Amino acid sequence: MPLLDHFRPPLHGPHPWEGFHHAWATLIAQQLNLGVLPRDYFAVPEITMGPAVQIDVATLRRTDTPGAAGAEFPQAWVPPKPKFTASVDFSRLEGIEVRVFQDLGGSELRAVIELVSPANKDRTATRGTFAAKCAGYLRHGIGLVIIDVVTTRLANLHAAVFEMLEVKSRRASWESRTGLYAVAYRPVTVLKKPRIEVWPMPLVLGEALPVLPLWLHVDLCVPLRLEDSYLTTCRSLRISA
């Protein structure tokens, strides 16, 4: 199925991009879990849109009573008043991703697939937040794929990630000719020659999506078949070409 524009009419409106991205992340995780990932790995969609739910202060107050008569409890420490307060806009901190874990008795994060949203590209601060998150994954040896199909805002988040990592290579500032792209990263964190290997693919409206390597370990990858999950998502939402 050809790549469609989910951010402009006629699709945008009857089929909001938020719903499509949510469904696509879920389908990517499902695709990986059903026969692609090794047995001890599993994928989970993680979606954060807008501000977090506020915790009621009342839930933080102690409601129980001392269990024994005469029991003594240390007096609560009260910190000094803050020097200043800064207003921030948490509603812009969006994240739509698929996380791949390995079960080693506890869940170890091995790879992340990021679906870019318009809010990730709209301002210098949000682009920096996105780039810092991705750079943090790569610094810790976590495989990464970035998928950007946002047509309403232009920003080279791949270049922003490499700028955050202070990569000086001219080739590292690769930019898709269409402004849309999918990029896979393999972090190699060996002491003698640390490096990041990159598989950049421009995406084109009206054309099929590529297969990218999803790196779970420095010597283990699986195919990320974007066309298959994209087609299934469109069918599940009754979106036709």
Secondary structure, DSSP 8 states (H G I E B T S, - for coil): --B--TTSTTTTTTS-HHHHHHHHHHHHHHHHHTTTS-TTEEEEEEEE-SS-----GGGGS-----SSTT------------S------GGG--EEEEEEEEESSSEEEEEEEEE--GGGTSSHHHHHHHHHHHHHHHHTT-EEEEEE---SS---HHHHHHHHTT---SGGG---TTS-EEEEEEEE--SSS-EEEEEEEE--BTS---EEEEEEETTEEEEEEHHHHHHHHHHHTT---
